[in-house]
Amino acid sequence: NFFSPQHQRDFIIKDLGPALAASSHSDVHLIILDDQRNKLPNWANQVIGNSTAAAYVSGIGIHWYSDLITPAGLTLDVTHHLYPNFFLLYTEACNGVMHWEVKVALGSWERGTYYSRSILS
């Protein structure tokens, strides 16, 4: 099962946020979403749009697998504009994710270029 944004928000408010704040790990930075950017800005609106949940959250984790079909301007830019005090961090990326692709392509400049363009843009 996966969290919905509402479930994640409620879990942060009722359980995870207070538990972290009261623990010896209160300096841990909590990241929400950790999934495709096509879920933004809706996910952020549901979670950090709530001030109680937002008090426990530092940033938003994003995967890159749907980047080719999900414009950054409609997702990352809008989310950053709405929530400028929360960092956006790519937490997962890989080439060769599709079942027909070579999983490891040693020396592939094409893949290296794809990584660098994604990271820098």
N, C-alpha and C positions, 0 to 999 in steps of 0.2 A: 504494500500500500504506500501511496505517496501522500504527503501533506497537500491540502488545498491551502490557498493563502489565508483563509479564515481559520483553518485548523492550526496553521503555523502561528498566526497571530495570537490565538487563544492559548496555545501551548507556551509561548514566550511570556505572555502576561501572567498566567496562572502557575506555571511550573519552572521553566528553564530560567527566565529572567530573575525571579526572586532567589532561586537556588544558587545561581552564579554570583549574584550580588552579595549573598550571605556567606559565600564560601571563601576559601583562601585563594581562589582563582578569580577574584573580582576584576582583575585587570585583563581578562580574556575579552577579545573583541568579537562580538557575535555577528555573523553574516547570515542574511536571509536569502531565500530563493535557491541559489546554487543549481541553476537549471538554465534552459535556453532563454535568450534575450527576447524571444517573441512573447514571453509572459509579462514583459514590462510595457508600460508602467503600471498595469493593473495590479500585479502582485505587490509592488511597493505601495500602491494606494491602499490596498487592503491591510497591509501589515504596518508599515511605518507611517501611514496616514492616521493611525491610531496613536495618540501621544503617549499612552501608557506603554505600548509595545515599543515605540520608537525610543523611549528612554533606555532600553536595554540593547539596542541595535547600533552597530557602527557602520555596516556596509552591506552591499548586495553582491553576491557571487553569481557569476555568469559562465555558461558553457558556450562554446563557439560553433557547435555543429549545424545550426540553422542560420548562421550569419549570411550565407550567400543569398538567402531568400527573405531575410528580415533586415530592412534598412536600419542602420544605426540612428539616423535622424528621428525615426518614429519610435525608437525604443530607448536607447542609451541617452541621447540628447534630451529627450522629453523628461526622462526620469531624473537626470542630473539637474535639469532646470527646476523641477518640482521639489527635489530633495538634495540641494547642493551640499549639505553638511554630512552626507553619507557617501562613503567611497564606493566606486564601482570597480570590481576586481574579477578578471577572468581567472577562474579556478580550475578549468579543465579544457584541454584542447588536444587533438591528435589528428594526424593524417592517416588514411587507410582505414577509416571507420566503416565504410560500406563493405558489405560481404564480398563484393567482386574485386575490391582493391587489394593490392599487395600490402601486407601489414607493415613490413619494415622495408624501406627502400634506401639502403645505405648509399650515401653520396648524392642523394637527390637534391639538386639545387632548386628544382621546382617546389618541392615541399618546404625547403628552407625559406624560399621567397614568400611562400604562402604564410608561413608562421610570422615572418618579420612584418609583412604588410598588415596582418591582422593585429599584431601587437602594437604597431606604431600608428595605426589609423583609428 
